[in-house]
């Protein structure tokens, strides 16, 4: 198994986590301001359906769309980035099968852990696979 093959699922998971975090920040701000989805969509120049998809983490919005939506919510892109960082830091924990950092098997560690060794079932010669965590 090539290293790129190991990272491909991680990248997809990281992108999904990023989209969900963006959506959570936007939806929370919208709720705090008491605005309806249609109000924000109109101000930002996007359809309510599209904004709903962004808020649910199903669409990956361009930087231009994010700038328009954050402005409609009275946020800056920096505010959005800081909110997303907070969401990702608060992400659920991972349970590791083993880790090169010395954590015990089955130990729960923050999702921000940088590296975990995952049991290598299905890999050539049963070798362990190193997976990176966001």
HELIX and SHEET records of a PDB file:
HELIX    1   1 UNK A    3  UNK A   33  1                                  31    
HELIX    2   2 UNK A   37  UNK A   44  1                                   8    
HELIX    3   3 UNK A   48  UNK A   55  1                                   8    
HELIX    4   4 UNK A   63  UNK A   72  1                                  10    
HELIX    5   5 UNK A   77  UNK A   89  1                                  13    
HELIX    6   6 UNK A  124  UNK A  126  5                                   3    
SHEET    1   A 2 UNK A  94  UNK A  95  0                                        
SHEET    2   A 2 UNK A 108  UNK A 109 -1                                        
SHEET    1   B 2 UNK A 115  UNK A 118  0                                        
SHEET    2   B 2 UNK A 129  UNK A 132 -1                                        
END                                                                             
